[in-house]
Amino acid sequence: MPVADSRSRRASRPLSPGSTRPEPSVKGSALSVRGLVKRYGQVLAVDDVSFEVGSGEIVGLLGPNGAGKTTIINTVLAVLTPSSGSIRIGNIDVSRQRSRALAHTNFAAVYASLPGNLTVAQNLRFFGMLYRVRHLSARTEELLAQFSLNTLRDTRCGVLSSGELTRVALAKSLLNRPRLLLLDEPTASLDPAAARDIRAVIRTLAREGDCGVLWTSHNMYEVEEVCDRVLFLSHGRILLEGDPRALPRQHGARNLEELFIQLAREPLAEEPLA
Amino acid sequence: MRLQPVAAILLRQWYLLRGSPVRVLPMFAWVAIDIVLWGFISRYLNAVSGAGINFTTVFLGAVLLWDLCGRVMQGLTTAFLEDVWSRNFLNLFASPLSISEYVAGLVLASIATSLVGLAVMLALAVPVFGLSLLALGAPLLIFLLVLYGFGVALGVLASAMVLRFGPASEWLVWPIPALLSPFCAVFYPLSVLPAWMQGVAHALPPSYVFEGMRAVLQGRPFAMPAALTAIILAALEIVLAGYCFVRVYRRAVRTGLLARYSAETVS
């Protein structure tokens, strides 16, 4: 199949000319990852990955389970030390100025639910203080309204449905008006209507708030709809990069999902990397 | 160190206590039981002994001070375990919160909760059993300082242990005060211990406190060199415990443990 099969054939492609979506308002780099490597003993989880996320740009990080997506996100969030490489959020080096870099970042992930023994409002207040959010009460009210959480404000997170929890996690992730937002399957637990609303919120945030978004999802229709650019990862390497609406056509696939399946089965992607 | 993130850790602890009587009860219950038990033992010994020793101050005072030290340690460890139980590490450490701010928040939370415990102990021991800690005079402030410091050091060390060996190692944490109490000579003079135990005792600040307490109650002065040694030891042990915590934290970040911390993933 005619897809890039190694780093040497990695392709960075422009947005499709026929795309009806507006160009991302890239005004600078929200995230810059250079030569990122993460090794666990003999296992190479991330292999010399470099990419950028521009301000106002939504970049999809795609790949099969174990491809290295979460490892990359964890290194950006400084909860995992890279073996080598550099990560800059805006102009701030994460390894040197962790707290300063993370003050401009936030994230929501299905595997990082908020403490279940605090209410929705308490969680937002607690994390708002950790991020030193100004006018925290007003910001909390704004987010409670934006994510339709007002009726749940005094409910403990531990008894919320997974969809409600996702909305709380997304509200938390926007508390500090981040310049870089990392979303790991943010709509996985949402019904189609709620998922559409969330996508609209994130798109608006990216366009109007100049926020760079790194978005992982296994829902290829969603990725096609939301992302300006996608990176296909396999075995810790970027195999392919480009416009999610143009890539399938360029590589002989009917749609992004078919391309994903083809890439995931690509023999070279299964080579041992150690 | 910035104040707002430290205050956030304190506020979180307040939210948890306010919303859960189950968390509040142990702050009162166990210390109250200890005071009642040792209060009656002391009263009985005062009645049957002709030794001229005030057992209420010697025993009940010792129990109160030792319990306080244990409460500080447990308060800190429990505040840390709240994040373990709620699997909150990723949210916490992916925020701008620094490790020193986090530990400072835990320490302040433990001091606050142990002060509540101390108030309850005094409220029972003073009116019901006639305990007069003020009989210890000015050295009482040094005793409290040293015991708080040692409790903090133990709490930080215990938290590092749970972070390193996983939530299941929580069960190794709770008995630590009981394991140390024979060496700390809470109820008897150091001289009754065998030489090797005395050697261990000299590295533990509380042993100086309880020796000092008995000396003061017998009308002898609390030697300043002993007081200084206890303060320096407690300070050194806090620094050592903090160093251990930072080392364990950095290892957890390097190995990826922090991001996927749960009971059964740690070995």
Interface residues (C-beta under 8 A of the other chain):
Chain A: Y40 T70 T71 N74 L77 A78 V79 L80 T81 R98 S99 R100 L102 A103 T105 F107 A109 Y111 A112 S113 L114 P115 G116 N117 L118 T119 Q122 R125 F126 F127 M129 L130 Y131 R132 R156 K172
Chain B: R2 Q4 P5 A7 A8 L11 R12 Y15 L16 G19 S20 E82 D83 S86 R87 N88 F89 L90 N91 L92 F93 A94 S95 P96 L97 S98 R250 V253 R254 T255 G256 L258 A259
